[in-house]
């Protein structure tokens, strides 16, 4: 989701990424507007319910994480990007805890961005520069498959339960306390308004990271993305982190004025 607008030189930006991210930002704002109407004000569209609600949420967050992973291959300093995300995640936790409008956000998507970017920084250091395209394809595929297999870890399963496939129950020990909630094993008293732990979501990010290396080596893919232009969406996409931070307070302000409470 949020890509540091300064992570690559403006003249070298592949603006197609910004446009795609901008479209996802608009979708995110629409999703949270529907969420607030339904769950905070008891009104809103009747169709905003599972499974459509879950599909819509995933379509936003998965695109953000995948593109963030891709953009990590272009960044001049993933360590700085990681610190920026983690600082923003801490600020979001403090604000949502003080505001007490909904459940505070512990280990949300911005935290996941920060943690995953930190992992990408380490992977970048240890990955051989001569890694072939085939090697990157295999790494991206392995990370994507691992992501699907681990998708149920936060709810206690490993396998393909989410798509109706086989799965096994994870032993309860990692979920016995809150100590591993940051990783993907939420404890019995853990609660968060937005939860994107490293297991499984860092695996999706890393799949994007290796995919980004493939795209960089493909002139056709880079050219196609460079031609994907839409200035309004590009602008929104370049400021995705800022929009994420301010959009929910603005939505709540508008709804408070509209409903008088």
C-alpha positions as CSV (number, residue, x, y, z in Angstrom):
1,X,0.0,0.0,0.0
2,X,2.0,2.6,0.9
3,X,5.0,3.2,-0.9
4,X,7.4,5.9,0.1
5,X,7.1,8.5,-2.6
6,X,10.8,9.3,-2.2
7,X,12.0,5.7,-2.4
8,X,12.7,6.1,-6.1
9,X,13.7,9.1,-8.2
10,X,10.7,10.9,-9.7
11,X,12.1,10.7,-13.2
12,X,12.4,6.9,-12.9
13,X,9.0,6.2,-11.3
14,X,6.9,3.5,-13.0
15,X,3.7,5.4,-12.6
16,X,1.5,2.3,-13.3
17,X,2.2,1.2,-9.7
18,X,1.0,4.5,-8.4
19,X,-2.2,4.3,-10.5
20,X,-3.0,0.8,-9.2
21,X,-2.3,1.8,-5.7
22,X,-4.4,4.9,-6.0
23,X,-7.3,2.8,-7.2
24,X,-6.9,0.5,-4.2
25,X,-6.8,3.6,-1.9
26,X,-10.2,4.7,-3.2
27,X,-11.5,1.2,-2.7
28,X,-10.2,1.3,0.9
29,X,-11.9,4.6,1.7
30,X,-15.2,3.2,0.3
31,X,-14.8,0.0,2.4
32,X,-14.2,2.0,5.6
33,X,-17.1,4.3,4.9
34,X,-19.4,1.2,4.5
35,X,-17.9,-0.3,7.6
36,X,-18.5,2.7,9.8
37,X,-22.0,3.1,8.5
38,X,-22.9,-0.5,9.2
39,X,-21.0,-1.2,12.5
40,X,-20.9,2.2,14.1
41,X,-24.2,3.8,13.0
42,X,-26.4,0.7,12.3
43,X,-27.2,1.8,8.7
44,X,-25.6,1.5,5.3
45,X,-25.8,-1.0,2.5
46,X,-27.3,-4.4,3.4
47,X,-24.9,-6.2,1.0
48,X,-21.9,-5.2,3.1
49,X,-21.6,-8.5,4.9
50,X,-19.5,-11.7,4.5
51,X,-18.5,-13.2,2.2
52,X,-18.5,-10.0,0.0
53,X,-17.1,-7.9,2.8
54,X,-14.2,-10.3,3.2
55,X,-13.4,-10.5,-0.5
56,X,-13.5,-6.7,-0.7
57,X,-11.2,-6.3,2.3
58,X,-8.7,-8.8,0.9
59,X,-8.7,-7.3,-2.6
60,X,-7.5,-4.0,-1.0
61,X,-4.9,-5.3,1.5
62,X,-3.5,-8.0,-0.7
63,X,-2.9,-5.5,-3.6
64,X,-1.2,-3.1,-1.1
65,X,1.1,-5.7,0.2
66,X,2.0,-7.2,-3.2
67,X,2.8,-3.8,-4.6
68,X,4.7,-2.8,-1.5
69,X,6.8,-5.9,-2.0
70,X,7.4,-5.1,-5.6
71,X,8.5,-1.6,-4.8
72,X,11.0,-2.8,-2.2
73,X,13.1,-3.9,-5.2
74,X,13.3,-0.2,-6.4
75,X,13.9,1.4,-3.0
76,X,17.2,3.1,-2.2
77,X,16.8,2.3,1.5
78,X,14.4,-0.3,2.7
79,X,15.7,0.2,6.2
80,X,14.4,3.8,6.2
81,X,11.1,2.7,4.7
82,X,10.7,0.1,7.4
83,X,11.4,2.7,10.2
84,X,8.9,5.1,8.6
85,X,6.2,2.5,8.5
86,X,6.8,1.3,12.0
87,X,6.7,4.9,13.3
88,X,3.4,5.4,11.6
89,X,2.0,2.2,13.0
90,X,3.0,3.3,16.5
91,X,1.3,6.6,16.0
92,X,-1.9,4.9,14.7
93,X,-1.9,2.6,17.8
94,X,-1.7,5.6,20.1
95,X,-4.3,7.6,18.3
96,X,-6.8,4.7,18.1
97,X,-6.3,3.9,21.7
98,X,-6.9,7.4,22.9
99,X,-9.9,8.0,20.5
100,X,-11.7,4.9,21.8
101,X,-14.1,5.0,18.8
102,X,-13.5,1.4,17.9
103,X,-11.1,-1.3,18.9
104,X,-7.5,0.1,18.9
105,X,-5.3,-1.0,16.0
106,X,-2.6,-3.4,17.1
107,X,-0.4,-4.9,14.5
108,X,-2.4,-3.5,11.6
109,X,-1.4,-3.3,7.9
110,X,1.1,-0.5,8.4
111,X,2.9,-2.5,11.1
112,X,2.9,-5.4,8.6
113,X,4.4,-3.1,6.0
114,X,7.1,-2.1,8.3
115,X,8.0,-5.6,9.5
116,X,7.9,-7.0,6.0
117,X,10.0,-4.2,4.6
118,X,12.6,-4.9,7.4
119,X,12.5,-8.6,6.3
120,X,13.0,-7.5,2.7
121,X,16.0,-5.4,3.7
122,X,17.6,-8.5,5.2
123,X,16.6,-10.7,2.2
124,X,18.1,-8.1,-0.1
125,X,21.4,-8.3,1.8
126,X,21.6,-12.1,1.6
127,X,20.1,-12.8,-1.9
128,X,22.9,-13.4,-4.5
129,X,22.9,-10.5,-7.1
130,X,23.3,-13.1,-9.8
131,X,20.0,-14.8,-8.9
132,X,18.4,-15.8,-12.2
133,X,14.9,-15.0,-13.4
134,X,13.9,-18.6,-12.9
135,X,15.2,-18.5,-9.4
136,X,13.1,-15.4,-8.7
137,X,10.1,-17.1,-10.2
138,X,10.5,-20.1,-8.0
139,X,11.0,-17.9,-4.9
140,X,7.9,-15.9,-5.7
141,X,5.9,-19.0,-6.2
142,X,7.1,-20.6,-3.0
143,X,6.3,-17.5,-1.0
144,X,2.8,-17.3,-2.6
145,X,2.1,-20.9,-1.8
146,X,3.4,-20.6,1.7
147,X,1.1,-17.5,2.1
148,X,-2.0,-19.5,1.1
149,X,-1.0,-22.4,3.4
150,X,-0.4,-20.0,6.4
151,X,-3.5,-17.8,5.7
152,X,-5.4,-19.5,8.5
153,X,-2.6,-19.4,11.1
154,X,-4.1,-16.4,13.0
155,X,-7.3,-18.4,13.4
156,X,-5.6,-21.7,14.3
157,X,-5.4,-23.7,11.1
158,X,-2.7,-24.6,8.5
159,X,-3.6,-25.6,5.0
160,X,-6.2,-24.6,2.5
161,X,-9.3,-24.2,4.7
162,X,-10.1,-20.7,3.2
163,X,-10.6,-22.2,-0.2
164,X,-12.3,-25.4,0.9
165,X,-9.1,-27.6,0.8
166,X,-7.5,-29.8,3.4
167,X,-6.1,-28.3,6.6
168,X,-4.9,-29.2,10.1
169,X,-5.3,-27.6,13.4
170,X,-2.3,-25.7,14.8
171,X,-1.4,-26.9,18.4
172,X,-2.9,-24.4,20.9
173,X,0.4,-23.6,22.7
174,X,1.4,-20.6,20.6
175,X,-2.0,-19.0,21.3
176,X,-1.9,-19.5,25.0
177,X,-0.7,-15.9,25.8
178,X,-0.4,-12.6,24.1
179,X,3.3,-12.8,23.6
180,X,3.2,-14.0,20.0
181,X,0.3,-11.9,18.8
182,X,2.7,-9.7,17.0
183,X,3.8,-12.7,14.8
184,X,0.4,-14.2,13.9
185,X,-0.6,-16.2,17.0
186,X,-3.2,-14.0,18.8
187,X,-3.7,-14.7,22.4
188,X,-7.1,-15.2,24.1
189,X,-7.5,-11.6,25.1
190,X,-6.0,-10.1,21.9
191,X,-8.2,-7.6,20.0
192,X,-7.5,-5.3,17.2
193,X,-9.5,-3.2,14.8
194,X,-7.1,-4.2,12.0
195,X,-4.8,-7.3,12.2
196,X,-2.2,-8.1,9.6
197,X,0.5,-10.2,11.3
198,X,3.8,-11.2,9.6
199,X,2.5,-14.8,9.4
200,X,1.0,-15.0,6.8
201,X,1.2,-11.6,5.2
202,X,5.0,-11.1,5.1
203,X,5.0,-14.1,2.8
204,X,2.7,-12.2,0.3
205,X,5.0,-9.2,0.6
206,X,8.0,-11.3,-0.2
207,X,6.2,-12.9,-3.2
208,X,5.8,-9.3,-4.5
209,X,9.5,-8.6,-3.7
210,X,10.7,-11.5,-5.9
211,X,8.1,-10.6,-8.5
212,X,9.5,-7.1,-8.6
213,X,12.9,-8.5,-9.5
214,X,11.4,-10.3,-12.4
215,X,9.5,-7.2,-13.6
216,X,12.7,-5.2,-13.4
217,X,14.5,-7.6,-15.8
218,X,11.5,-7.6,-18.2
219,X,11.5,-4.7,-20.5
220,X,8.0,-5.5,-21.8
221,X,6.5,-5.6,-18.3
222,X,8.2,-2.4,-17.3
223,X,7.1,-0.6,-20.5
224,X,3.5,-1.8,-20.0
225,X,3.4,-0.5,-16.5
226,X,5.0,2.8,-17.5
227,X,2.2,3.3,-20.1
228,X,-0.5,2.7,-17.5
229,X,-1.3,6.4,-16.7
230,X,-4.0,8.2,-14.8
231,X,-2.8,11.4,-13.1
232,X,-5.5,11.6,-10.4
233,X,-4.9,8.0,-9.4
234,X,-1.1,8.4,-9.5
235,X,-1.4,11.4,-7.1
236,X,-3.5,9.4,-4.7
237,X,-1.2,6.4,-5.0
238,X,1.9,8.5,-4.3
239,X,0.3,9.7,-1.0
240,X,-1.3,6.4,0.0
241,X,0.3,6.4,3.5
242,X,-0.9,9.9,4.2
243,X,-4.4,9.1,3.0
244,X,-4.5,5.9,5.2
245,X,-3.6,7.9,8.3
246,X,-6.2,10.7,7.8
247,X,-9.1,9.1,6.0
248,X,-10.8,7.4,8.9
249,X,-10.8,10.4,11.2
250,X,-12.2,12.5,8.3
251,X,-14.9,9.8,7.6
252,X,-15.9,9.8,11.2
253,X,-16.0,13.6,11.3
254,X,-18.3,13.7,8.3
255,X,-20.6,11.0,9.7
256,X,-20.7,12.7,13.1
257,X,-21.8,15.9,11.4
258,X,-24.3,14.1,9.3
259,X,-25.9,12.0,12.0
260,X,-25.4,14.4,14.9
261,X,-23.6,11.8,17.1
